[in-house]
C-alpha cells in the first residue's frame, strides 16, 4: 500500500497522501487496492478522529491511468479496475463494488474526511474527492466529470454524492459535457467547501480542530448526516450496470481511440 498511499497519524489526525506523483496520482490497479486498504485500516484504527486526503506532486489525482485507456484501445475494454473479467454489478463491499469502494469507503469512515485538492481532480480523481465530507481547493484547482470523454459514465460512487450536492441541471451539464471547471465554479456549484492558498495546510488545521472535539459527538454527527441522504444502493448498482454495458462497446472503444489518436470520433447510432 505504501507505494501508492501513505498514512501518518498524529494527535488524532490521519494524514493520507497519494504518493504516485510521477503519474499525477493516476488510478492504476495498485492505487485502487491501496485506497480500499487505507479505508479498511482507518476504519479500525483507534484514536483517529479526522482524516485529510491529499496528493503529492502536481495534482490531487488525474483520474484513471492512461495505460488502462491504451488497453481499451488495443483490446476493446480491458480497463476495469480489478481485472478484465471483473463483474461490475457484483457487490463486493456492502452496497458497493471494488472500484466504488475506493471512493465510498471514505464516506463510510466513522470520522470526518477532508479532501485537499490542488492541480487537477479529473474523472475518477474527481469522484475520489467526492468521497470526503468536505473539499478544500487551491485557487488554481481544476475538476471534471471526464468519463464522457472516454465513452463512459461515472461509476465510482460519484453520482449519488453529486446528486446530493449540486442542482440537477448542473449535474447533467457536467456529466454530459465533461468540461473542465475551476475552483471558483466548483464553489458556486456546491462542490468546494473552501478555496485556500494551501488546501492541505488548511485541511490539517481544520482536522485538528475537529479532533479536539468530543469523538463520540463527532461520530454521532457523521452517522446522522450520512443518514440524511437517500439509500445509495440503487444508484451504486445503476452506475455499475450502465458502465458494464458501455465498456468495450464499439462507440466506447472509438471514444478511446479517437482521443488517443487526436482525431474526431466517428460514432454510430
C-alpha positions as a printed Julia matrix, in Angstrom:
269×3 Matrix{Float64}:
   0.0     0.0     0.0
   2.85    2.39    0.87
   3.91    2.57   -2.8
   0.63    4.32   -3.65
  -0.85    5.68   -0.41
   0.97    6.79    2.74
  -0.67    7.26    6.14
   0.75    9.13    9.11
  -1.26    9.69   12.27
  -0.63   12.45   14.8
  -2.85   13.95   17.5
  -5.91   12.14   16.2
  -5.48   13.25   12.58
  -4.68   10.76    9.82
  -2.69   12.47    7.05
  -3.35   10.31    3.96
  -1.3    11.02    0.85
  -1.5     9.64   -2.68
   2.18    9.15   -3.49
   2.3     8.39   -7.21
   3.47   11.89   -8.05
   5.26   10.92  -11.28
   1.87    9.93  -12.74
  -0.13   12.75  -11.11
  -1.51   10.11   -8.73
  -3.42    8.39  -11.53
  -5.57    5.41  -10.62
  -3.96    2.13  -11.57
  -4.78   -1.24  -10.03
  -2.29   -0.75   -7.21
  -3.79    2.66   -6.38
  -7.32    1.23   -6.22
  -6.12   -1.51   -3.92
  -4.22    0.95   -1.73
  -7.2     3.27   -1.4
  -9.51    0.44   -0.36
  -6.87   -0.88    2.05
  -6.43    2.59    3.54
 -10.13    2.94    4.33
 -10.2    -0.54    5.83
  -7.23    0.25    8.05
  -8.55    3.64    9.17
 -11.99    2.23    9.95
 -10.31    0.08   12.62
  -7.58    2.48   13.74
  -8.14    3.55   17.33
  -7.56    7.21   18.12
  -8.26    8.56   14.63
 -10.72   11.43   14.87
 -10.36   13.1    11.47
  -8.73   12.36    8.1
  -7.08   14.56    5.47
  -6.79   13.1     1.96
  -4.39   14.76   -0.48
  -2.0    14.05   -3.34
   1.74   14.59   -3.66
   3.27   16.41   -6.59
   1.43   18.48   -9.18
  -2.09   17.14   -8.71
  -4.61   15.61   -6.37
  -5.48   12.83   -8.85
  -5.54   12.9   -12.65
  -8.08   10.06  -12.92
  -7.78    6.62  -14.46
  -4.27    5.64  -15.52
  -3.7     6.2   -19.22
  -2.37    2.66  -19.54
  -5.91    1.4   -18.96
  -7.21    3.51  -21.83
  -4.42    2.23  -24.05
  -5.55   -1.31  -23.16
  -9.12   -0.38  -24.05
  -7.94    0.89  -27.43
  -5.97   -2.25  -28.23
  -8.12   -4.93  -26.59
 -11.6    -3.48  -26.58
 -12.2    -2.79  -22.94
  -9.66   -4.35  -20.58
  -9.72   -1.3   -18.35
 -11.88   -2.43  -15.47
 -10.15   -1.84  -12.14
  -9.51   -5.18  -10.53
  -9.09   -7.2   -13.73
 -10.52   -7.53  -17.19
 -13.06  -10.18  -16.18
 -14.46   -8.38  -13.16
 -18.25   -8.22  -12.98
 -19.01   -4.63  -12.03
 -22.52   -5.5   -10.89
 -21.19   -7.81   -8.17
 -21.36   -6.13   -4.75
 -18.05   -6.83   -3.04
 -18.23   -4.25   -0.23
 -21.78   -4.0     1.04
 -23.65   -1.83   -1.47
 -20.51   -1.07   -3.49
 -18.27   -2.93   -5.91
 -14.47   -2.84   -5.68
 -13.78    0.38   -7.68
 -16.67    2.17   -5.97
 -15.28    1.24   -2.57
 -12.12    3.25   -3.35
 -14.41    6.3    -3.09
 -17.35    5.11   -0.99
 -15.01    3.8     1.71
 -14.12    7.36    2.72
 -17.79    8.24    3.07
 -18.23    5.17    5.29
 -15.43    6.04    7.7
 -16.89    6.91   11.11
 -14.92   10.19   11.26
 -14.89   13.29    9.02
 -12.68   13.26    5.91
 -11.37   16.42    4.24
 -10.02   16.24    0.69
  -7.3    18.81   -0.02
  -7.37   19.31   -3.79
  -4.71   21.05   -5.86
  -3.82   20.82   -9.52
  -6.39   18.57  -11.18
  -9.09   16.19   -9.99
 -10.37   14.62  -13.19
 -12.72   11.67  -13.71
 -12.02    9.08  -11.04
  -9.88   11.65   -9.22
 -12.84   14.0    -9.01
 -15.03   11.17   -7.75
 -12.39   10.37   -5.14
 -12.69   13.91   -3.78
 -16.46   13.36   -3.5
 -15.87   10.55   -1.03
 -14.76   13.16    1.5
 -17.09   15.08    3.79
 -15.51   18.37    2.67
 -13.31   19.59   -0.17
 -10.7    22.34    0.27
  -9.45   23.54   -3.14
  -6.48   25.61   -4.22
  -7.42   28.7    -6.28
  -5.99   27.13   -9.44
  -7.53   23.68   -8.96
  -9.46   22.22  -11.89
 -12.08   19.49  -11.89
 -14.02   17.47  -14.43
 -16.56   14.67  -14.69
 -14.36   13.44  -17.51
 -15.74    9.95  -18.1
 -17.81   11.05  -21.14
 -14.55   11.84  -22.98
 -13.78    8.12  -22.94
 -17.29    6.95  -23.79
 -18.07    6.07  -20.16
 -20.19    7.23  -17.24
 -19.12    7.99  -13.66
 -19.09    4.65  -11.87
 -17.06    5.17   -8.68
 -19.94    6.27   -6.43
 -19.86    9.78   -7.86
 -23.47   10.02   -8.99
 -25.26    9.58   -5.63
 -22.89   12.07   -3.97
 -23.14   14.6    -6.81
 -26.92   14.39   -6.74
 -26.85   15.46   -3.09
 -24.54   18.42   -3.74
 -25.49   20.18   -6.97
 -28.6    21.21   -8.9
 -29.92   18.65  -11.34
 -29.16   20.79  -14.4
 -25.59   21.45  -13.25
 -25.08   17.73  -12.67
 -26.32   17.0   -16.19
 -24.2    19.75  -17.73
 -21.01   18.48  -16.1
 -21.78   14.83  -16.87
 -22.87   15.31  -20.49
 -20.04   17.67  -21.49
 -17.13   16.53  -19.32
 -15.97   20.13  -19.35
 -13.2    21.25  -17.03
 -14.3    23.74  -14.37
 -12.4    25.98  -11.98
 -12.24   26.1    -8.19
 -14.41   29.22   -8.27
 -17.03   27.4   -10.35
 -16.82   24.41   -8.01
 -17.58   26.74   -5.11
 -20.59   28.2    -6.9
 -21.88   24.71   -7.72
 -21.57   23.47   -4.13
 -18.62   21.18   -4.82
 -15.98   23.14   -2.9
 -16.16   23.79    0.83
 -13.33   26.34    0.9
 -10.81   27.83   -1.52
  -7.41   28.07    0.18
  -3.93   29.08   -0.93
  -2.62   25.94    0.78
  -5.53   23.49    0.93
  -3.58   20.73    2.66
  -2.39   23.02    5.45
  -5.91   24.39    5.86
  -7.36   20.88    5.86
  -4.91   19.69    8.5
  -5.74   22.71   10.65
  -9.48   22.03   10.32
  -8.92   18.33   11.03
  -7.0    19.16   14.2
  -9.87   21.4    15.29
 -12.34   18.55   14.69
 -10.05   16.11   16.51
 -10.24   18.39   19.54
 -14.0    17.91   19.84
 -15.73   15.02   21.59
 -15.1    11.97   19.39
 -18.45   10.48   20.44
 -20.31   13.6    19.28
 -18.35   13.85   16.02
 -19.01   10.22   15.14
 -22.67   10.58   16.05
 -22.89   13.7    13.87
 -21.41   11.86   10.87
 -23.86    9.0    11.33
 -26.76   11.45   11.42
 -25.55   13.37    8.37
 -24.9    10.2     6.39
 -28.44    9.05    7.14
 -29.94   12.25    5.7
 -29.27   11.11    2.14
 -31.44    8.62    0.32
 -30.37    4.99    0.1
 -27.36    4.99   -2.27
 -27.66    1.29   -3.08
 -29.81    1.57   -6.22
 -27.65    4.41   -7.59
 -24.43    2.48   -6.97
 -25.8    -0.58   -8.72
 -27.16    1.51  -11.62
 -23.68    3.02  -12.14
 -22.24   -0.47  -12.45
 -24.93   -1.77  -14.8
 -24.61    1.17  -17.2
 -20.81    1.16  -17.13
 -20.56   -2.56  -17.75
 -22.72   -2.19  -20.89
 -20.5     0.63  -22.17
 -17.04   -0.83  -21.55
 -15.71   -2.43  -24.7
 -18.65   -1.41  -26.86
 -17.95   -0.11  -30.37
 -18.61    3.53  -29.53
 -16.69    3.39  -26.25
 -13.68    1.9   -27.98
 -13.98    4.58  -30.69
 -14.05    7.29  -27.99
 -10.78    5.99  -26.57
  -9.12    5.52  -29.95
 -10.12    8.95  -31.27
  -8.81   10.68  -28.15
  -5.53    8.8   -28.13
  -5.11    9.34  -31.86
  -6.15   13.01  -31.54
  -8.84   12.91  -34.22
 -12.57   13.45  -34.45
 -14.59   10.46  -33.32
 -16.8     8.54  -35.76
 -19.73    7.18  -33.75
 -22.6     5.03  -34.98
 -26.19    5.03  -33.67
